[in-house]
């Protein structure tokens, strides 16, 4: 918001004397805990254990995936588990239970198989998404509801089982008046497009940026808030991964979590990896205006294996997971220390389903992290 156009009024509140009431006052019952928030917080030990395993086992031959179950972490593994991995599983189990289950295929094998599918896709292909389940069971192909994928799949020979899900494709989704220091979850304007800022980030040179979705604009494009106040000019993007950076020196590690006109913010404590079955929230501007807050109870389902490399989730109550204008907005989970952990930015939606880019990809592509 423009500092020259807004004045903050501070009203002094006088204390008024009142007669004391001698009759006893019954205690008000404590508000019922939010079950979604409680579930997200309950996953924190599982996420911590999964982080330990992933850091040392992800690149070892045999790794298929990690899944957050209700009371434990499931490590899917093909073949014999090496002593080094068994040791890290034992260490992670001191944080939360970790179990190992046999997988038919490794994550690397499925990614190679996905390349075969990608090579067969062309104009008019019935397949719009290639997904990798974390249990290593095979590939899942998302196909258009009106298409007949039988001929396409019968001609494939990826060397792994393939299942088909008929569903609408995830489509791009294109805080109203933020001010410096700029935050996540606020409206940003790029030409005729209005999107949502994701997270305030920095790189190794201590340059500061806002992270958002690449389909909202292009390098060299001027970015403002809705009043026209200048934020920055887009410097770099990764169009396949749908992420881009807006250089702006005045940012803060906070994001908006309330309604469309709310000033409610949460501190961003850092960033973390994303796991199958993890429960997350997204705080795009349009959804905030429509629902009065962030959209939560979004369960992670799949990791895509195509040029976009997106993560797919689903809002478990059947509500719209994102809306036009939420693009680039923050996807996050709770921090056990209070505040939130950055998980990614909104890219696509289809009803209750959402596609987002995980923060690790932004870290890998741009070398950015939390200020």
Residue pairs with C-beta under 8 A, 6 or more apart in sequence:
1 177
1 178
1 179
1 225
1 227
1 229
2 179
2 227
2 228
2 229
3 179
5 227
6 179
36 279
36 296
36 297
37 296
37 334
39 279
40 279
40 280
40 281
40 296
40 333
40 334
41 334
41 336
43 68
43 278
43 279
43 333
44 334
44 336
45 95
45 96
46 68
46 69
46 72
46 73
46 96
46 275
47 68
47 272
47 273
47 275
47 278
47 333
48 95
48 96
49 73
49 92
49 93
49 95
49 96
49 97
49 98
50 66
50 68
50 73
50 92
50 98
50 273
50 275
51 272
51 273
52 88
52 91
52 92
52 95
53 66
53 73
53 75
53 85
53 88
53 89
53 92
53 98
54 66
54 273
56 84
56 85
56 88
57 63
57 75
57 85
57 88
57 89
58 107
60 82
60 84
60 85
61 79
61 106
61 108
62 77
62 78
62 79
62 80
62 81
62 82
62 85
62 106
63 77
63 106
63 107
63 108
64 76
64 77
64 78
64 103
64 105
64 106
64 107
64 110
64 134
64 135
64 136
65 75
65 76
65 103
65 107
65 132
65 133
65 134
65 135
65 136
65 276
66 73
66 74
66 75
66 76
66 134
66 275
66 276
67 73
67 74
67 76
67 134
67 135
67 275
67 276
67 277
68 74
68 275
68 276
68 277
68 278
69 277
71 97
72 96
72 97
72 98
72 99
73 92
73 96
73 97
73 98
73 99
74 98
74 99
74 100
74 101
74 135
75 89
75 98
75 99
75 100
75 101
76 100
76 101
76 102
76 103
76 134
76 135
76 136
77 85
77 100
77 101
77 102
77 103
78 102
78 103
78 104
78 105
78 106
78 109
78 136
81 89
81 100
89 98
89 100
92 98
101 135
103 135
103 136
103 137
104 136
104 137
104 138
104 160
104 161
105 113
105 136
105 137
105 138
105 160
106 136
107 132
107 136
109 136
109 159
109 160
110 132
110 136
110 138
110 139
110 160
110 305
111 132
111 305
113 139
113 158
113 159
113 160
114 130
114 132
114 139
114 158
114 305
114 306
116 156
116 157
116 158
116 159
117 127
117 130
117 139
117 141
117 156
117 158
117 162
118 130
118 305
118 306
118 307
120 152
120 155
120 156
121 127
125 152
126 143
126 144
126 147
126 148
126 149
126 152
127 141
127 142
127 143
127 149
127 152
128 142
128 143
128 144
128 169
129 141
129 142
129 169
129 170
129 304
129 306
129 312
130 139
130 140
130 141
130 142
130 304
130 305
130 306
131 139
131 140
131 141
131 142
131 301
131 302
131 303
131 304
131 305
131 312
132 139
132 140
132 302
132 303
132 304
132 305
133 140
133 276
133 302
134 275
134 276
134 303
137 161
138 160
138 161
138 162
138 163
139 158
139 160
139 161
139 162
139 163
139 305
140 162
140 163
140 164
140 165
140 302
141 149
141 153
141 162
141 163
141 164
141 165
142 165
142 167
142 169
143 149
143 164
143 165
143 166
143 167
144 166
144 168
144 169
145 166
145 167
145 168
147 166
149 164
149 166
153 162
153 164
156 162
167 350
167 353
168 350
168 351
168 353
169 348
169 350
170 310
170 312
170 347
170 348
170 349
170 350
170 353
170 354
170 355
171 348
171 349
171 350
172 213
172 215
172 327
172 347
172 348
173 284
173 286
173 322
173 323
173 324
173 325
173 326
173 327
173 346
173 347
173 348
173 349
174 193
174 194
174 195
174 215
174 216
174 324
174 325
174 327
175 185
175 186
175 187
175 196
175 256
175 260
175 261
175 262
175 285
175 288
176 186
176 187
176 226
176 260
176 261
176 285
176 289
177 186
177 187
177 225
177 226
177 227
178 186
178 187
178 197
178 225
178 256
179 225
179 229
180 248
180 250
180 251
181 200
181 250
181 251
181 252
182 197
182 200
182 210
182 231
182 248
182 250
182 251
182 252
183 197
183 200
183 251
183 252
183 254
183 255
183 256
183 265
184 197
184 198
184 199
184 200
184 210
184 254
184 255
184 256
184 268
184 283
184 329
184 330
185 196
185 197
185 255
185 256
185 257
185 283
185 284
185 285
185 288
185 329
185 330
186 196
186 197
186 225
186 256
186 285
187 194
187 195
187 196
187 197
187 225
187 226
187 285
187 325
188 194
188 195
188 196
188 197
188 210
188 212
188 216
188 223
188 224
188 225
188 231
188 246
188 328
189 223
189 224
189 225
189 226
189 228
190 216
190 217
190 221
190 222
190 223
190 234
191 217
191 221
193 216
193 217
194 226
194 285
194 325
195 212
195 213
195 216
195 217
195 325
195 326
195 327
195 328
195 329
196 212
196 283
196 284
196 285
196 286
196 325
196 326
196 327
196 328
196 329
196 330
196 346
197 210
197 211
197 212
197 246
197 328
197 329
197 330
198 210
198 211
198 212
198 213
198 328
198 329
198 330
198 345
198 346
199 210
199 211
199 253
199 255
199 268
199 271
199 330
199 342
199 345
199 359
199 370
200 208
200 209
200 210
200 211
200 251
200 252
200 253
200 254
200 268
200 370
200 371
201 208
201 209
201 210
201 211
201 245
201 251
201 362
201 366
201 368
201 369
201 370
201 371
202 208
202 209
202 368
202 369
202 370
202 371
203 209
203 366
203 367
203 368
203 369
204 367
207 247
208 247
208 248
208 249
208 250
208 251
208 371
209 232
209 235
209 245
209 246
209 247
209 248
209 251
209 368
210 223
210 231
210 232
210 245
210 246
210 248
210 251
211 243
211 244
211 245
211 246
211 328
211 345
211 362
211 368
212 243
212 244
212 246
212 327
212 328
212 329
212 345
213 242
213 243
213 244
213 327
213 328
213 345
213 346
213 347
213 357
214 237
214 238
214 239
214 241
214 242
214 243
214 244
215 239
215 242
215 327
215 347
216 244
216 327
216 328
217 223
217 234
217 244
218 234
218 237
219 234
219 235
219 236
219 237
219 244
220 233
220 234
221 233
221 234
222 230
222 233
223 230
223 231
223 232
223 233
223 234
223 246
224 230
224 231
225 231
231 246
231 248
232 246
232 247
232 248
233 246
233 247
234 244
234 245
234 246
235 245
235 246
235 247
236 244
236 245
236 366
237 243
237 244
237 245
238 244
238 365
238 366
240 307
240 308
240 309
241 308
241 309
241 357
241 361
241 362
241 365
242 308
242 310
242 345
242 347
242 357
243 345
243 357
243 361
243 362
243 365
243 366
245 366
245 368
251 371
252 371
253 267
253 268
253 269
253 370
253 371
254 265
254 266
254 267
254 268
255 265
255 266
255 268
255 283
255 330
255 332
255 340
256 262
256 263
256 264
256 265
256 283
256 288
257 264
257 265
257 266
257 281
257 283
257 293
257 294
257 340
258 264
258 265
258 288
258 292
258 293
259 288
259 289
259 291
259 292
259 293
260 285
260 286
260 288
260 289
260 290
261 289
262 288
262 293
266 339
266 340
267 338
267 339
267 340
268 332
268 339
268 340
268 341
268 342
268 370
269 335
269 337
269 338
269 339
269 340
269 341
269 370
270 335
270 341
270 342
270 369
270 370
271 341
271 342
271 343
271 359
271 360
271 363
271 369
271 370
272 333
272 341
272 342
272 343
272 359
273 358
273 360
274 280
274 300
274 311
274 343
274 344
274 358
274 360
275 300
276 300
276 301
276 302
276 303
277 299
277 300
278 299
278 300
278 333
278 343
279 296
279 297
279 298
279 299
279 300
279 333
280 296
280 298
280 299
280 300
280 313
280 331
280 332
280 333
280 343
281 294
281 295
281 296
281 297
281 298
281 331
281 332
281 333
281 340
282 294
282 295
282 298
282 321
282 322
282 326
282 329
282 330
282 331
282 332
282 346
282 354
282 356
283 293
283 294
283 295
283 329
283 330
283 332
284 295
284 322
284 323
284 325
284 326
284 327
284 328
284 329
284 346
285 325
285 326
285 329
286 323
286 324
286 325
286 326
287 294
287 295
287 320
287 322
287 323
287 326
287 329
288 294
290 320
290 323
291 319
295 315
295 319
295 320
295 321
295 322
297 315
297 316
297 317
298 313
298 314
298 315
298 316
298 321
298 331
298 354
299 313
299 314
299 316
300 311
300 312
300 313
301 312
301 313
301 314
301 353
302 311
302 312
303 309
303 310
303 311
303 312
304 310
304 311
304 312
304 355
308 347
308 355
308 357
309 357
309 361
310 347
310 348
310 355
310 356
310 357
311 344
311 355
311 356
311 357
311 358
312 353
312 354
312 355
313 321
313 353
313 354
313 356
314 321
314 352
314 353
314 354
315 321
315 352
315 353
315 354
316 352
317 352
318 352
319 352
320 349
320 351
320 352
321 349
321 351
321 352
321 353
321 354
322 329
322 346
322 348
322 349
322 354
323 349
326 346
326 349
327 346
327 347
328 345
328 346
329 345
329 346
330 342
330 345
330 346
331 342
331 343
331 344
331 345
331 346
331 356
332 340
332 341
332 342
332 343
333 340
333 341
333 343
334 340
334 341
335 341
342 359
342 370
343 356
343 358
343 359
344 356
344 357
344 358
344 359
344 361
344 362
345 356
345 357
345 359
345 362
346 354
346 356
347 355
347 356
347 357
348 354
348 355
348 356
349 355
362 368
363 369
